């Protein structure tokens, strides 16, 4: 045996789990109350792209708010605050400028609104079914981008001196051993 100076090394076996990156999760809630008229997500685990339709909602409240906007358009010059308030109400319900402009140009309210995915990823929770009635704030879907995940390991306090930032880590997953 040859004695020499160097950095001590130790292999540590840790238990852990793979988990979604919390910064890549999008909880989609209903911005307005209504009924789920169409559902485009058929199962949990379905992959979706950013901007893809997840569901279509019919909302009597939203129809009323659009009628208020259309009425306020005629008073745009004489009562701009009324127009701004009606437009602001629709913006609070997550309608964008283009959608509002389309309503004004069409001159009649849209009956159905699409719920779009804000990110590309996998639907890991679907809280609604076709025909469900939802209230404002009701959880609809949870979409997660699984291209990058976290590996979380449980280390004992006695192992901490042996663990440093930028250490190499090798791990296997029970579902696919040896890889």
Secondary structure as GFF3:
##gff-version 3
##sequence-region A 1 179
A	DSSP	beta_strand	15	20	.	.	.	ID=ss1
A	DSSP	three_ten_helix	22	24	.	.	.	ID=ss2
A	DSSP	beta_strand	25	29	.	.	.	ID=ss3
A	DSSP	beta_strand	34	39	.	.	.	ID=ss4
A	DSSP	beta_strand	47	48	.	.	.	ID=ss5
A	DSSP	beta_strand	53	58	.	.	.	ID=ss6
A	DSSP	alpha_helix	60	73	.	.	.	ID=ss7
A	DSSP	alpha_helix	80	92	.	.	.	ID=ss8
A	DSSP	alpha_helix	97	106	.	.	.	ID=ss9
A	DSSP	beta_strand	112	116	.	.	.	ID=ss10
A	DSSP	beta_strand	121	126	.	.	.	ID=ss11
A	DSSP	beta_strand	133	134	.	.	.	ID=ss12
A	DSSP	beta_strand	139	144	.	.	.	ID=ss13
A	DSSP	beta_strand	149	154	.	.	.	ID=ss14
A	DSSP	three_ten_helix	157	162	.	.	.	ID=ss15
###
